[in-house]
Amino acid sequence: MTFPAELASLLPTLVGVVLLLAVVVTVLRAYRTQHPFAPALALLRGTLQLAAISLILSGIINDPLWVGVSLLVMFAAAVGTVTRRVGASRAHLVRVAAAMGLGVIVTLTIVFATGAIEFSPRYVLAIGGIIIGNAMSIATLSGRRFSEAVSDHWPEVEGWLALGATPRQSTRDLARQAVYFAIIPSTDQTKTTGLVTLPGAFVGAIFGGASPLEAGRFQIVVLAGILCAGSIAAVTLLHLISPVRQKPVL
């Protein structure tokens, strides 16, 4: 297929995406939601990033060195995103990196050491990217939920401190609740897989020519990995940031 023909084949996709975004912006503006164009701008940014990474990956997907570099870039971007959400500081940057690093390393080690997924650059990149992205989301949710809970319950936290509790003890229940709520989306996604949704890894494997059984096996490993990395990242992060001595500024 020639380049002009390839561009022409993308026209229906472009029209569909533009219409979907028009609906998003219209709905948000009609309800006077803050930043109604944010989703559209996010999709535009994502499109440009996917186009760039597609070109890059076509040349490095089988090279272990460059796959490792790509995963490090993804991890650095994820850590930066979580840090901005939970409170940009050098201390938080280190804690987020430690928490996410532990979750990702433990998960990938189990996945590939057990042979659940073939250990090859292609699969390391695919699984690693999915695990890092979802660990980022869960860590962000747990950190934000914890900060909001501490702010909302600050008189209670101060009361525990006044009674002699340590900063960690005074926020322990709030941290546990934050972890629970942060994992709910991933838990619900796992419970409804195949019933309400067909996850991206499953659909992608099917489109790539894999049998439904093989695609299902791949997806189950991915879902288990997401829960593993997310749980470790959330618990570790809140263990590191939970000793609070003053009310968080949201």
RAFENKA-V262419 format. One record per residue. N is the residue number from 1. RES is the residue in three letters. SS is DSSP state (helix for helix, strand for strand, loop for the rest). OMEGA is omega in whole degrees, 0 to 359 (* if undefined). Layout:
n;res;ss;omega
N;RES;SS;OMEGA
N;RES;SS;OMEGA
//
This chain:
n;res;ss;omega
1;MET;loop;181
2;THR;loop;182
3;PHE;helix;177
4;PRO;helix;179
5;ALA;helix;177
6;GLU;helix;178
7;LEU;helix;180
8;ALA;helix;181
9;SER;helix;180
10;LEU;loop;184
11;LEU;helix;178
12;PRO;helix;178
13;THR;helix;180
14;LEU;helix;180
15;VAL;helix;180
16;GLY;helix;181
17;VAL;helix;180
18;VAL;helix;179
19;LEU;helix;178
20;LEU;helix;179
21;LEU;helix;177
22;ALA;helix;177
23;VAL;helix;180
24;VAL;helix;182
25;VAL;helix;181
26;THR;helix;181
27;VAL;helix;182
28;LEU;helix;179
29;ARG;helix;179
30;ALA;helix;179
31;TYR;loop;180
32;ARG;loop;177
33;THR;loop;177
34;GLN;loop;177
35;HIS;loop;183
36;PRO;loop;181
37;PHE;loop;183
38;ALA;helix;178
39;PRO;helix;180
40;ALA;helix;178
41;LEU;helix;178
42;ALA;helix;179
43;LEU;helix;177
44;LEU;helix;178
45;ARG;helix;179
46;GLY;helix;179
47;THR;helix;180
48;LEU;helix;180
49;GLN;helix;179
50;LEU;helix;178
51;ALA;helix;180
52;ALA;helix;183
53;ILE;helix;177
54;SER;helix;178
55;LEU;helix;182
56;ILE;helix;185
57;LEU;helix;179
58;SER;helix;181
59;GLY;helix;186
60;ILE;helix;191
61;ILE;loop;179
62;ASN;loop;181
63;ASP;loop;183
64;PRO;helix;182
65;LEU;helix;183
66;TRP;helix;173
67;VAL;helix;177
68;GLY;helix;178
69;VAL;helix;180
70;SER;helix;179
71;LEU;helix;177
72;LEU;helix;178
73;VAL;helix;178
74;MET;helix;182
75;PHE;helix;179
76;ALA;helix;179
77;ALA;helix;180
78;ALA;helix;179
79;VAL;helix;178
80;GLY;helix;179
81;THR;helix;180
82;VAL;helix;182
83;THR;helix;178
84;ARG;helix;183
85;ARG;helix;185
86;VAL;helix;179
87;GLY;loop;186
88;ALA;loop;174
89;SER;loop;180
90;ARG;helix;180
91;ALA;helix;179
92;HIS;helix;179
93;LEU;helix;180
94;VAL;helix;182
95;ARG;helix;178
96;VAL;helix;179
97;ALA;helix;180
98;ALA;helix;183
99;ALA;helix;181
100;MET;helix;179
101;GLY;helix;179
102;LEU;helix;181
103;GLY;helix;182
104;VAL;helix;182
105;ILE;helix;180
106;VAL;helix;183
107;THR;helix;181
108;LEU;helix;178
109;THR;helix;179
110;ILE;helix;183
111;VAL;helix;186
112;PHE;helix;179
113;ALA;helix;179
114;THR;loop;183
115;GLY;loop;178
116;ALA;loop;174
117;ILE;loop;180
118;GLU;loop;179
119;PHE;loop;178
120;SER;loop;182
121;PRO;helix;182
122;ARG;helix;182
123;TYR;helix;177
124;VAL;helix;180
125;LEU;helix;182
126;ALA;helix;181
127;ILE;helix;180
128;GLY;helix;179
129;GLY;helix;180
130;ILE;helix;182
131;ILE;helix;180
132;ILE;helix;182
133;GLY;helix;181
134;ASN;helix;174
135;ALA;helix;177
136;MET;helix;182
137;SER;helix;182
138;ILE;helix;178
139;ALA;helix;178
140;THR;helix;180
141;LEU;helix;181
142;SER;helix;180
143;GLY;helix;180
144;ARG;helix;180
145;ARG;helix;180
146;PHE;helix;180
147;SER;helix;179
148;GLU;helix;180
149;ALA;helix;179
150;VAL;helix;179
151;SER;helix;181
152;ASP;helix;184
153;HIS;loop;185
154;TRP;helix;177
155;PRO;helix;178
156;GLU;helix;179
157;VAL;helix;178
158;GLU;helix;179
159;GLY;helix;178
160;TRP;helix;179
161;LEU;helix;180
162;ALA;helix;180
163;LEU;loop;177
164;GLY;loop;178
165;ALA;loop;176
166;THR;loop;178
167;PRO;helix;179
168;ARG;helix;180
169;GLN;helix;184
170;SER;helix;181
171;THR;loop;186
172;ARG;helix;181
173;ASP;helix;179
174;LEU;helix;179
175;ALA;helix;179
176;ARG;helix;178
177;GLN;helix;180
178;ALA;helix;177
179;VAL;helix;180
180;TYR;helix;182
181;PHE;helix;181
182;ALA;helix;183
183;ILE;helix;181
184;ILE;helix;181
185;PRO;helix;180
186;SER;helix;178
187;THR;helix;179
188;ASP;helix;178
189;GLN;helix;180
190;THR;helix;181
191;LYS;helix;185
192;THR;loop;179
193;THR;strand;180
194;GLY;loop;180
195;LEU;loop;179
196;VAL;loop;184
197;THR;strand;168
198;LEU;loop;187
199;PRO;loop;184
200;GLY;helix;181
201;ALA;helix;179
202;PHE;helix;181
203;VAL;helix;180
204;GLY;helix;178
205;ALA;helix;178
206;ILE;helix;179
207;PHE;helix;180
208;GLY;loop;176
209;GLY;loop;180
210;ALA;loop;176
211;SER;loop;178
212;PRO;helix;180
213;LEU;helix;179
214;GLU;helix;178
215;ALA;helix;178
216;GLY;helix;177
217;ARG;helix;179
218;PHE;helix;183
219;GLN;helix;179
220;ILE;helix;178
221;VAL;helix;179
222;VAL;helix;181
223;LEU;helix;178
224;ALA;helix;179
225;GLY;helix;179
226;ILE;helix;180
227;LEU;helix;180
228;CYS;helix;182
229;ALA;helix;181
230;GLY;helix;180
231;SER;helix;181
232;ILE;helix;182
233;ALA;helix;183
234;ALA;helix;182
235;VAL;helix;181
236;THR;helix;181
237;LEU;helix;182
238;LEU;helix;173
239;HIS;helix;183
240;LEU;helix;185
241;ILE;helix;187
242;SER;loop;175
243;PRO;loop;184
244;VAL;loop;181
245;ARG;loop;176
246;GLN;loop;184
247;LYS;loop;180
248;PRO;loop;174
249;VAL;loop;184
250;LEU;loop;*
//
